[in-house]
Amino acid sequence: MIALLFVVCISDKYEKADNGIYSICRNSGHIDNSATIEISDDTIIYNGKAETFDTRKQSFSMGEIKKKDGDNITIKFYKNEKDVHYKKNK
């Protein structure tokens, strides 16, 4: 049981977006999206508006987030079904 909990905690770290400010990668085909987003626990700031961020599903009202690696995420926007790549600001 303890080993299972350990595996779940480790997998969450690799699948969930970290808190921080992310900027759009310019090579991702610039589309009509905010240039930056900020994730802070269960809140995401997108287009200057704070929204609820579902940490379990890694989603918010505009789309869902997939963590690519340590500092990169991809947001799949529901409206246009486009993937936009963001890099975490250091």
C-alpha positions as CSV (number, residue, x, y, z in Angstrom):
1,M,0.0,0.0,0.0
2,I,2.8,2.4,0.9
3,A,4.6,1.6,-2.4
4,L,1.4,2.4,-4.3
5,L,1.1,5.8,-2.7
6,F,4.7,6.5,-3.4
7,V,4.2,5.7,-7.1
8,V,1.1,7.9,-7.3
9,C,2.9,10.8,-5.7
10,I,5.9,10.4,-8.1
11,S,3.7,10.2,-11.2
12,D,1.8,13.3,-10.1
13,K,5.0,15.3,-10.1
14,Y,5.7,14.3,-13.7
15,E,2.2,14.8,-15.0
16,K,1.0,18.0,-13.3
17,A,2.0,21.5,-14.3
18,D,4.1,23.3,-11.7
19,N,3.2,26.7,-10.2
20,G,4.8,29.6,-12.1
21,I,4.5,31.9,-15.0
22,Y,4.7,30.5,-18.5
23,S,5.3,32.3,-21.8
24,I,4.2,31.2,-25.2
25,C,6.9,29.6,-27.4
26,R,7.1,31.7,-30.6
27,N,7.6,28.6,-32.7
28,S,4.2,27.1,-31.8
29,G,2.3,28.9,-34.6
30,H,1.2,32.1,-33.0
31,I,-2.6,32.0,-32.7
32,D,-5.0,34.3,-30.8
33,N,-4.1,33.4,-27.3
34,S,-2.6,35.1,-24.3
35,A,1.2,35.4,-24.4
36,T,1.6,34.4,-20.8
37,I,-0.3,32.3,-18.2
38,E,0.3,31.9,-14.4
39,I,-0.5,28.8,-12.5
40,S,-0.8,29.1,-8.7
41,D,-2.2,25.9,-7.0
42,D,-5.9,25.8,-8.0
43,T,-5.9,29.2,-9.8
44,I,-4.8,30.0,-13.3
45,I,-4.5,33.6,-14.6
46,Y,-5.2,33.7,-18.3
47,N,-5.9,36.8,-20.4
48,G,-5.7,38.8,-17.2
49,K,-8.5,36.9,-15.5
50,A,-8.2,34.5,-12.6
51,E,-10.0,31.2,-13.1
52,T,-10.4,28.0,-11.2
53,F,-7.7,25.4,-12.3
54,D,-8.8,21.8,-11.8
55,T,-5.5,20.3,-10.5
56,R,-6.9,16.8,-10.8
57,K,-7.9,17.1,-14.5
58,Q,-5.2,19.7,-15.3
59,S,-7.9,21.9,-17.0
60,F,-9.6,25.2,-16.9
61,S,-12.5,26.8,-18.8
62,M,-10.5,27.4,-21.9
63,G,-8.6,24.1,-22.2
64,E,-6.5,21.4,-20.7
65,I,-2.8,21.4,-19.8
66,K,-0.3,18.6,-20.4
67,K,3.2,18.7,-18.9
68,K,5.8,18.0,-21.5
69,D,8.9,18.1,-19.3
70,G,10.2,20.1,-16.3
71,D,9.6,23.6,-17.7
72,N,7.4,23.1,-20.7
73,I,3.6,22.6,-21.0
74,T,1.1,22.3,-23.8
75,I,-2.4,23.7,-23.6
76,K,-5.0,22.2,-25.9
77,F,-7.6,24.9,-26.3
78,Y,-11.2,23.7,-26.5
79,K,-12.5,26.4,-28.8
80,N,-10.1,25.8,-31.8
81,E,-8.6,22.4,-30.8
82,K,-5.1,23.9,-31.2
83,D,-2.1,22.9,-29.1
84,V,0.0,25.8,-27.9
85,H,3.4,25.3,-26.3
86,Y,4.5,27.4,-23.3
87,K,7.8,27.5,-21.5
88,K,8.2,28.3,-17.8
89,N,9.9,31.7,-17.0
90,K,12.9,31.3,-14.8
